[in-house]
């Protein structure tokens, strides 16, 4: 093997592939809880907090309070070379929003549609 071939081999060894999986925000426990336990006009803020924990964000409106829960999951693959790098990321968001009146009683709530899986693909 000549010196040039060894140089190419060394460059190839420095190139690599990578995969990334990140999770941010609040664990989406709202997916594992029966939504029937939350009832407009009945459920109180404290009951939602007991069931789901603290929200990602609390928003004060002129009519009441909004609890906003967010979970973000990203997966990606990349290739790292000496001169050129590339990466592809796919991010999914899962949300739950609860609207309370001025007395802390649930007015309405909604979940985002179930996001597609972002499990890492080994292909």
Backbone as JSON Lines, residues from 0, in Angstrom:
{"i":0,"aa":"X","n":[0.86,-1.17,0.0],"ca":[0.0,0.0,0.0],"c":[0.91,1.23,0.0]}
{"i":1,"aa":"X","n":[0.61,2.16,-0.9],"ca":[1.45,3.36,-0.98],"c":[0.94,4.45,-0.04]}
{"i":2,"aa":"X","n":[1.69,5.52,0.05],"ca":[1.38,6.62,0.97],"c":[0.05,7.29,0.64]}
{"i":3,"aa":"X","n":[-0.24,7.43,-0.66],"ca":[-1.52,8.04,-1.06],"c":[-2.69,7.19,-0.59]}
{"i":4,"aa":"X","n":[-2.6,5.89,-0.76],"ca":[-3.67,4.99,-0.32],"c":[-3.87,5.07,1.18]}
{"i":5,"aa":"X","n":[-2.79,5.16,1.92],"ca":[-2.89,5.31,3.36],"c":[-3.57,6.61,3.75]}
{"i":6,"aa":"X","n":[-3.31,7.69,2.99],"ca":[-3.96,8.97,3.23],"c":[-5.46,8.9,3.01]}
{"i":7,"aa":"X","n":[-5.87,8.23,1.92],"ca":[-7.31,8.06,1.66],"c":[-7.96,7.21,2.74]}
{"i":8,"aa":"X","n":[-7.28,6.17,3.16],"ca":[-7.81,5.32,4.21],"c":[-7.98,6.1,5.52]}
{"i":9,"aa":"X","n":[-7.01,6.96,5.83],"ca":[-7.11,7.78,7.04],"c":[-8.3,8.74,6.95]}
{"i":10,"aa":"X","n":[-8.52,9.35,5.78],"ca":[-9.67,10.25,5.6],"c":[-10.98,9.49,5.77]}
{"i":11,"aa":"X","n":[-11.06,8.29,5.21],"ca":[-12.27,7.49,5.36],"c":[-12.54,7.16,6.82]}
{"i":12,"aa":"X","n":[-11.51,6.89,7.56],"ca":[-11.69,6.55,8.97],"c":[-12.15,7.75,9.79]}
{"i":13,"aa":"X","n":[-11.85,8.96,9.34],"ca":[-12.28,10.16,10.05],"c":[-13.74,10.5,9.76]}
{"i":14,"aa":"X","n":[-14.3,9.97,8.68],"ca":[-15.7,10.19,8.36],"c":[-16.55,9.29,9.25]}
{"i":15,"aa":"X","n":[-17.71,9.77,9.65],"ca":[-18.56,8.94,10.5],"c":[-20.03,9.31,10.31]}
{"i":16,"aa":"X","n":[-20.87,8.45,10.84],"ca":[-22.31,8.68,10.84],"c":[-22.74,8.88,12.29]}
{"i":17,"aa":"X","n":[-23.83,9.58,12.46],"ca":[-24.33,9.83,13.81],"c":[-25.85,9.77,13.8]}
{"i":18,"aa":"X","n":[-26.42,9.46,14.95],"ca":[-27.87,9.54,15.11],"c":[-28.16,10.28,16.4]}
{"i":19,"aa":"X","n":[-29.27,11.0,16.4],"ca":[-29.64,11.84,17.54],"c":[-31.09,11.57,17.89]}
{"i":20,"aa":"X","n":[-31.39,11.51,19.19],"ca":[-32.77,11.42,19.66],"c":[-32.86,12.3,20.91]}
{"i":21,"aa":"X","n":[-33.66,13.35,20.84],"ca":[-33.81,14.25,21.98],"c":[-35.28,14.31,22.4]}
{"i":22,"aa":"X","n":[-35.48,14.52,23.67],"ca":[-36.8,14.71,24.26],"c":[-36.74,15.98,25.09]}
{"i":23,"aa":"X","n":[-37.72,16.86,24.9],"ca":[-37.78,18.1,25.67],"c":[-39.2,18.31,26.17]}
{"i":24,"aa":"X","n":[-39.29,19.09,27.22],"ca":[-40.61,19.44,27.75],"c":[-41.08,18.45,28.78]}
{"i":25,"aa":"X","n":[-42.38,18.35,28.89],"ca":[-43.03,17.55,29.91],"c":[-43.41,16.19,29.34]}
{"i":26,"aa":"X","n":[-43.18,15.15,30.13],"ca":[-43.59,13.8,29.71],"c":[-45.09,13.83,29.41]}
{"i":27,"aa":"X","n":[-45.52,13.32,28.25],"ca":[-46.93,13.43,27.86],"c":[-47.84,12.45,28.59]}
{"i":28,"aa":"X","n":[-47.95,12.63,29.91],"ca":[-48.78,11.73,30.72],"c":[-50.26,11.84,30.36]}
{"i":29,"aa":"X","n":[-50.67,12.94,29.71],"ca":[-52.07,13.09,29.32],"c":[-52.48,11.99,28.35]}
{"i":30,"aa":"X","n":[-51.53,11.37,27.67],"ca":[-51.85,10.27,26.74],"c":[-52.22,8.99,27.49]}
{"i":31,"aa":"X","n":[-51.76,8.84,28.73],"ca":[-52.02,7.61,29.46],"c":[-53.14,7.77,30.5]}
{"i":32,"aa":"X","n":[-53.75,8.93,30.57],"ca":[-54.83,9.2,31.53],"c":[-56.16,9.28,30.77]}
{"i":33,"aa":"X","n":[-57.19,8.69,31.32],"ca":[-58.51,8.76,30.72],"c":[-58.98,10.22,30.72]}
{"i":34,"aa":"X","n":[-59.19,10.78,29.53],"ca":[-59.6,12.19,29.44],"c":[-60.97,12.42,30.06]}
{"i":35,"aa":"X","n":[-61.72,11.35,30.33],"ca":[-63.03,11.49,30.97],"c":[-62.95,11.99,32.4]}
{"i":36,"aa":"X","n":[-61.75,11.93,33.0],"ca":[-61.63,12.44,34.37],"c":[-61.62,13.96,34.4]}
{"i":37,"aa":"X","n":[-61.45,14.6,33.25],"ca":[-61.52,16.07,33.16],"c":[-62.88,16.45,32.6]}
{"i":38,"aa":"X","n":[-63.64,17.23,33.37],"ca":[-64.98,17.61,32.94],"c":[-65.15,19.12,33.05]}
{"i":39,"aa":"X","n":[-65.57,19.71,31.93],"ca":[-65.84,21.16,31.91],"c":[-66.92,21.47,32.94]}
{"i":40,"aa":"X","n":[-66.69,22.56,33.68],"ca":[-67.64,22.99,34.7],"c":[-67.5,22.27,36.03]}
{"i":41,"aa":"X","n":[-66.62,21.26,36.1],"ca":[-66.48,20.46,37.32],"c":[-65.02,20.42,37.8]}
{"i":42,"aa":"X","n":[-64.11,20.05,36.91],"ca":[-62.71,19.85,37.29],"c":[-62.04,21.17,37.67]}
{"i":43,"aa":"X","n":[-61.26,21.14,38.72],"ca":[-60.54,22.32,39.22],"c":[-59.08,22.29,38.77]}
{"i":44,"aa":"X","n":[-58.44,23.45,38.81],"ca":[-57.02,23.55,38.45],"c":[-56.18,22.56,39.25]}
{"i":45,"aa":"X","n":[-56.45,22.45,40.53],"ca":[-55.65,21.57,41.39],"c":[-55.76,20.11,40.96]}
{"i":46,"aa":"X","n":[-56.9,19.71,40.42],"ca":[-57.06,18.33,39.97],"c":[-56.24,18.06,38.71]}
{"i":47,"aa":"X","n":[-56.17,19.04,37.83],"ca":[-55.33,18.89,36.63],"c":[-53.86,18.84,37.05]}
{"i":48,"aa":"X","n":[-53.48,19.71,37.97],"ca":[-52.09,19.7,38.46],"c":[-51.74,18.37,39.13]}
{"i":49,"aa":"X","n":[-52.68,17.82,39.9],"ca":[-52.44,16.52,40.55],"c":[-52.26,15.41,39.52]}
{"i":50,"aa":"X","n":[-53.04,15.47,38.44],"ca":[-53.01,14.41,37.43],"c":[-51.81,14.54,36.48]}
{"i":51,"aa":"X","n":[-51.47,15.78,36.09],"ca":[-50.46,15.99,35.05],"c":[-49.17,16.64,35.53]}
{"i":52,"aa":"X","n":[-49.21,17.22,36.71],"ca":[-48.04,17.94,37.19],"c":[-48.03,19.36,36.66]}
{"i":53,"aa":"X","n":[-46.97,20.1,36.95],"ca":[-46.9,21.49,36.51],"c":[-46.87,21.6,34.99]}
{"i":54,"aa":"X","n":[-47.56,22.6,34.43],"ca":[-47.56,22.77,32.97],"c":[-46.26,23.39,32.48]}
{"i":55,"aa":"X","n":[-46.05,23.29,31.19],"ca":[-44.9,23.94,30.56],"c":[-45.02,25.46,30.67]}
{"i":56,"aa":"X","n":[-46.26,25.91,30.59],"ca":[-46.5,27.35,30.61],"c":[-47.87,27.62,31.23]}
{"i":57,"aa":"X","n":[-47.96,28.67,32.03],"ca":[-49.23,29.15,32.57],"c":[-49.48,30.51,31.94]}
{"i":58,"aa":"X","n":[-50.62,30.65,31.3],"ca":[-50.95,31.88,30.58],"c":[-52.15,32.53,31.26]}
{"i":59,"aa":"X","n":[-52.0,33.78,31.62],"ca":[-53.1,34.52,32.24],"c":[-53.84,35.29,31.15]}
{"i":60,"aa":"X","n":[-55.16,35.14,31.12],"ca":[-55.99,35.88,30.17],"c":[-56.94,36.78,30.97]}
{"i":61,"aa":"X","n":[-57.68,37.62,30.28],"ca":[-58.62,38.5,30.99],"c":[-59.79,37.7,31.57]}
{"i":62,"aa":"X","n":[-60.01,36.46,31.08],"ca":[-61.11,35.63,31.56],"c":[-60.69,34.53,32.53]}
{"i":63,"aa":"X","n":[-59.4,34.23,32.61],"ca":[-58.97,33.14,33.46],"c":[-57.52,32.74,33.22]}
{"i":64,"aa":"X","n":[-57.26,31.46,33.33],"ca":[-55.91,30.91,33.23],"c":[-55.9,29.77,32.22]}
{"i":65,"aa":"X","n":[-54.78,29.64,31.51],"ca":[-54.58,28.54,30.57],"c":[-53.35,27.75,31.02]}
{"i":66,"aa":"X","n":[-53.49,26.42,31.12],"ca":[-52.35,25.53,31.36],"c":[-51.97,24.94,30.01]}
{"i":67,"aa":"X","n":[-50.72,25.12,29.63],"ca":[-50.22,24.63,28.34],"c":[-49.12,23.61,28.61]}
{"i":68,"aa":"X","n":[-49.34,22.38,28.16],"ca":[-48.37,21.3,28.33],"c":[-47.77,20.97,26.96]}
{"i":69,"aa":"X","n":[-46.44,20.83,26.91],"ca":[-45.76,20.57,25.63],"c":[-44.69,19.51,25.81]}
{"i":70,"aa":"X","n":[-44.66,18.58,24.87],"ca":[-43.6,17.58,24.79],"c":[-43.06,17.61,23.36]}
{"i":71,"aa":"X","n":[-41.74,17.65,23.22],"ca":[-41.08,17.7,21.91],"c":[-40.13,16.52,21.8]}
{"i":72,"aa":"X","n":[-40.2,15.82,20.69],"ca":[-39.33,14.67,20.44],"c":[-38.71,14.83,19.06]}
{"i":73,"aa":"X","n":[-37.39,14.71,18.98],"ca":[-36.68,14.84,17.71],"c":[-35.77,13.65,17.48]}
{"i":74,"aa":"X","n":[-35.73,13.21,16.23],"ca":[-34.77,12.18,15.84],"c":[-34.07,12.66,14.57]}
{"i":75,"aa":"X","n":[-32.85,12.24,14.42],"ca":[-32.13,12.64,13.22],"c":[-30.94,11.75,12.96]}
{"i":76,"aa":"X","n":[-30.45,11.89,11.75],"ca":[-29.26,11.17,11.31],"c":[-28.34,12.19,10.65]}
{"i":77,"aa":"X","n":[-27.07,11.9,10.71],"ca":[-26.12,12.8,10.06],"c":[-24.89,12.05,9.61]}
{"i":78,"aa":"X","n":[-24.18,12.69,8.71],"ca":[-22.91,12.18,8.22],"c":[-21.88,13.28,8.4]}
{"i":79,"aa":"X","n":[-20.77,12.9,8.98],"ca":[-19.73,13.88,9.29],"c":[-18.48,13.51,8.48]}
{"i":80,"aa":"X","n":[-18.07,14.44,7.65],"ca":[-16.85,14.27,6.87],"c":[-15.93,15.45,7.18]}
{"i":81,"aa":"X","n":[-14.74,15.4,6.69],"ca":[-13.78,16.47,6.96],"c":[-14.28,17.8,6.38]}
{"i":82,"aa":"X","n":[-14.74,17.78,5.16],"ca":[-15.09,19.03,4.47],"c":[-16.59,19.25,4.42]}
{"i":83,"aa":"X","n":[-17.39,18.2,4.41],"ca":[-18.83,18.32,4.21],"c":[-19.57,17.55,5.31]}
{"i":84,"aa":"X","n":[-20.56,18.18,5.91],"ca":[-21.4,17.54,6.92],"c":[-22.86,17.69,6.5]}
{"i":85,"aa":"X","n":[-23.67,16.72,6.85],"ca":[-25.1,16.8,6.55],"c":[-25.89,16.17,7.7]}
{"i":86,"aa":"X","n":[-27.09,16.68,7.91],"ca":[-27.94,16.13,8.97],"c":[-29.4,16.3,8.58]}
{"i":87,"aa":"X","n":[-30.23,15.37,9.02],"ca":[-31.67,15.43,8.81],"c":[-32.33,15.23,10.17]}
{"i":88,"aa":"X","n":[-33.22,16.13,10.54],"ca":[-33.93,16.03,11.82],"c":[-35.43,16.02,11.57]}
{"i":89,"aa":"X","n":[-36.14,15.27,12.38],"ca":[-37.6,15.25,12.33],"c":[-38.09,15.51,13.76]}
{"i":90,"aa":"X","n":[-38.91,16.54,13.93],"ca":[-39.4,16.91,15.25],"c":[-40.91,16.77,15.3]}
{"i":91,"aa":"X","n":[-41.4,16.21,16.4],"ca":[-42.83,16.05,16.63],"c":[-43.18,16.76,17.94]}
{"i":92,"aa":"X","n":[-44.33,17.41,17.94],"ca":[-44.81,18.12,19.12],"c":[-46.11,17.49,19.6]}
{"i":93,"aa":"X","n":[-46.24,17.32,20.89],"ca":[-47.45,16.79,21.5],"c":[-47.88,17.82,22.54]}
{"i":94,"aa":"X","n":[-49.15,18.25,22.48],"ca":[-49.62,19.33,23.34],"c":[-50.94,18.97,24.02]}
{"i":95,"aa":"X","n":[-51.13,19.58,25.19],"ca":[-52.41,19.54,25.88],"c":[-52.65,20.96,26.41]}
{"i":96,"aa":"X","n":[-53.87,21.46,26.25],"ca":[-54.21,22.82,26.67],"c":[-55.49,22.76,27.5]}
{"i":97,"aa":"X","n":[-55.46,23.43,28.67],"ca":[-56.6,23.46,29.58],"c":[-56.97,24.91,29.86]}
{"i":98,"aa":"X","n":[-58.24,25.27,29.68],"ca":[-58.74,26.62,29.9],"c":[-59.58,26.65,31.17]}
{"i":99,"aa":"X","n":[-59.24,27.56,32.08],"ca":[-59.96,27.69,33.34],"c":[-60.58,29.08,33.45]}
{"i":100,"aa":"X","n":[-61.74,29.15,34.09],"ca":[-62.38,30.45,34.32],"c":[-61.7,31.16,35.49]}
{"i":101,"aa":"X","n":[-62.2,32.32,35.84],"ca":[-61.63,33.12,36.92],"c":[-61.68,32.44,38.28]}
{"i":102,"aa":"X","n":[-62.53,31.43,38.44],"ca":[-62.64,30.69,39.7],"c":[-61.8,29.41,39.7]}
{"i":103,"aa":"X","n":[-61.03,29.19,38.63],"ca":[-60.19,27.99,38.57],"c":[-60.92,26.72,38.19]}
{"i":104,"aa":"X","n":[-62.09,26.87,37.55],"ca":[-62.87,25.71,37.11],"c":[-62.65,25.52,35.6]}
{"i":105,"aa":"X","n":[-62.45,24.27,35.21],"ca":[-62.17,23.95,33.81],"c":[-63.33,24.36,32.9]}
{"i":106,"aa":"X","n":[-63.0,25.12,31.86],"ca":[-64.0,25.5,30.85],"c":[-63.93,24.58,29.65]}
{"i":107,"aa":"X","n":[-62.7,24.25,29.22],"ca":[-62.51,23.41,28.04],"c":[-61.07,22.91,28.03]}
{"i":108,"aa":"X","n":[-60.82,21.85,27.28],"ca":[-59.46,21.35,27.13],"c":[-59.34,20.61,25.81]}
{"i":109,"aa":"X","n":[-58.12,20.45,25.35],"ca":[-57.87,19.74,24.1],"c":[-56.46,19.17,24.09]}
{"i":110,"aa":"X","n":[-56.31,18.05,23.37],"ca":[-55.0,17.44,23.14],"c":[-54.71,17.57,21.65]}
{"i":111,"aa":"X","n":[-53.44,17.65,21.3],"ca":[-53.08,17.58,19.89],"c":[-53.34,16.16,19.41]}
{"i":112,"aa":"X","n":[-53.44,16.02,18.09],"ca":[-53.59,14.67,17.53],"c":[-52.35,13.87,17.92]}
{"i":113,"aa":"X","n":[-52.5,12.58,18.13],"ca":[-51.35,11.76,18.5],"c":[-50.27,11.89,17.44]}
{"i":114,"aa":"X","n":[-49.07,12.32,17.84],"ca":[-48.02,12.49,16.86],"c":[-47.48,11.15,16.39]}
{"i":115,"aa":"X","n":[-47.03,11.08,15.13],"ca":[-46.38,9.85,14.67],"c":[-45.13,9.58,15.5]}
{"i":116,"aa":"X","n":[-44.72,8.36,15.55],"ca":[-43.54,7.99,16.31],"c":[-42.29,8.65,15.77]}
{"i":117,"aa":"X","n":[-41.41,9.01,16.68],"ca":[-40.1,9.52,16.27],"c":[-39.02,8.58,16.77]}
{"i":118,"aa":"X","n":[-39.36,7.3,16.87],"ca":[-38.37,6.33,17.29],"c":[-37.26,6.27,16.24]}
{"i":119,"aa":"X","n":[-36.02,6.18,16.67],"ca":[-34.91,6.13,15.73],"c":[-35.06,4.95,14.77]}
{"i":120,"aa":"X","n":[-34.79,5.21,13.5],"ca":[-34.86,4.2,12.45],"c":[-33.44,3.67,12.23]}
{"i":121,"aa":"X","n":[-33.27,2.39,12.37],"ca":[-31.93,1.8,12.25],"c":[-31.52,1.53,10.83]}
{"i":122,"aa":"X","n":[-32.33,1.91,9.84],"ca":[-31.96,1.62,8.45],"c":[-30.91,2.54,7.94]}
